[in-house]
Amino acid sequence: MFVRPLTLLLTAAALAAPVAAQDRFDGPERIVALGDVHGDFAQFVAILRQAGLVDQKQRWIGGRAHLVQTGDVPDRGPDSRKVMDLLMALAPQAEKAGGRVHPLIGNHEAMNILGDLRYVAPGEYQAFTTSGSAGLRDRAYAVLADSTRQSDSAYRESWNAAHPLGWVEHRLAFEGKGKYGEWIRRNNAVVKIGRFLFLHGGISPAYRDIPIADLNRRIRTALEPGAAPAEVAIAEDSLGPLWYRGLATVDEAALAGHVDSVLAAFGVSHIVIGHTITPGAILPRHGGKVIMIDVGMSAAYGGPAAALIVEGTEVFALHRGHRLPLPLEGGVVDYLQRAAALDPPASRLRQYLETLEAAPR
């Protein structure tokens, strides 16, 4: 467990209890679902435009569509702040048009709130710097650094390296009443839209029988300042909704019964997840009962701009600007080959298919 840093610069005022957001919706005319963004604003905007959700000025033009982003906006890339700001700006625009924006909580949103900063990219701190950042870091050093070593120049250099300019502002934004911390806590971790269940990691057997509203309430509570260790546990549990990878990685035959039980428990036909990177395209598993949408779109992974599109009873992958029918009952290799034909040479998807073709049969 990672303990929230002792940023004494923050107010100790208690926050109100987490607000319950609507987490069940009838099937809209159109759903566009995107996986992990990881700080890549350019790719994020590219797929929104390709999906017809925003114009050249990044204003909502998606009408009554529902946009689902399954979490992991921050970390690994420099422009997390810009992505979050755009999601915030689009939400009221979409709702005014009769649509919705659903930014879900992923494990990296939780990590940033809880103080696990291992994957914060340098550019993410730089995005928070101002002309006053050096002075603010000096004040933080006086409060947070080991008082017995503050006159040690080598120690100060090491401390500065671990707390670059913008670090204080970044923590203020994610902790306490910070802008991004409060926004994340208002979001859902799990949402049901028509016959689809969306979340970041997956539903493990340990969480199968917990209703959506309770899962969301518990995760919001886990991210509240001052949450008890027992409350925080769900946000760090490898079997929890933010971290579980079994739906993406366990042998399909071995997990078939569990997948069917999740569908029945939540009253859906499909579970859509991010978190675990596909070979480079939207990927159905379990005969389309599970759909993986983390294609590694960020520069950190070099994947394509891609999205899942649901229009009535039709389900597509939007891959590099092209709509490909998503096979939900077999034919996955043929679909992947069509997607790979749109890729540049030596793409991750092309390499994956070459491995499949070379495997003994």
Summary of the structure (lengths in Angstrom):
residues: 361
radius of gyration: 21.1
end to end distance: 43.9
largest distance: 66.9
contacts: 1209
relative contact order: 0.15
helix: 39%
strand: 14%
